[in-house]
Amino acid sequence: MAARFTEERIDNIAEKIVTRLAEDDLIRSSAVYRNTLVKLIGRAIFEDQNTEIDIEQEAIKVLEPYSLKFAPGSPQWEAMYLQAKERIAKKRNFEL
């Protein structure tokens, strides 16, 4: 399962990204636009996280018919789960 970050953690990560980009002279941003940039990066992280959660839930749903044969959490189920996640992600053009 993907790591799930709190909103506070996402904001902190976005802030660190903007700080690092500015320190490395990869962006030039005034204080006014810095907050907007932090929010945009935070939103991208949040949306990415939600997409991965959706993919995981869809993969679990795909495996429901196999739950009698392979117990969730078993090595066989985990292998099928990872394959299902990869297939779904590829279909959505999403990189895990």
N, C-alpha and C positions, 0 to 999 in steps of 0.2 A: 504494500500500500504506500501511496505517496505521502510524503511529509505534509502535514497541514499546518500552515503558519497562521498565527493570529494577525489581526489587522495591524496591531502595534509592531509585530515582527516584520511584516511586509513593509510598513512605513520606514522602519529602521534599515532594512536592506536597501530600499530605494534611496534613502538618504546617503548611505555609504557608497552606492554606485555613482550618484551625482557628485559627491565629494571627490571620489577617486578620478572620475573623468575630468573634473576641473583641475585637480592637482597635476594630472598628466597632460594638461593643456589640450585635451581632446574636445572640450566644449568651452565656450565662453558664455557665461550667463550672469545677468544682473541678479540681485537679490529678489527682485520682483518675479522674474521668470524661473528662478531656482525652485520656488515652491510649486509652480506649475509643472516643471520637469519632474520633480520628486513624485507628484501626484500621478503623472502619466506613467512613469515607470512602475509605481506601486500598482496602478490599475492593470498594467500588463502582467505583472507577477500574479495578481489576484485572479485574473481571467485564465492564465495558464494553469494555475492550481485548480481552478474549477473545471477546466476541460479535462485535466488528468483524473479528477475525481469522477466525472461523468463517464470517462472511458473505463475506469475500474468497475463502476457499478454496472455498466453494460456488459463487461466481460464476465462478471459474476452471474448476471442474468442468463448469458449464453450458456454457462456451465450448469445451470440448474438441472437440466435433464440428466446430467451425469453424476449428480450428487448421491444417488443410491449406489452407483458402482464405485465411485471414488469419493472418499470422505473429504470435505473441504479442509484444506491444510495439509493433506497428504502430499507426498512428493509428486505423485501422478497428477493430482488436482492442481498443484502449484505450477507444474510444467504446462499444463493445458491453459491455466489462467494467464501465464506470461505470453503464451502464443496468441491467445484471444486478445489480450491487451495490445500486443504488437500489431495484429491484423486490424483491429479497430482504429488504432492510432494512425496507421498507414492510410486507411480509408479516409480518415479525416485530415490527412496531410499534417499530422501533429507528431513532433519528435519527442519521444519519451526520454 
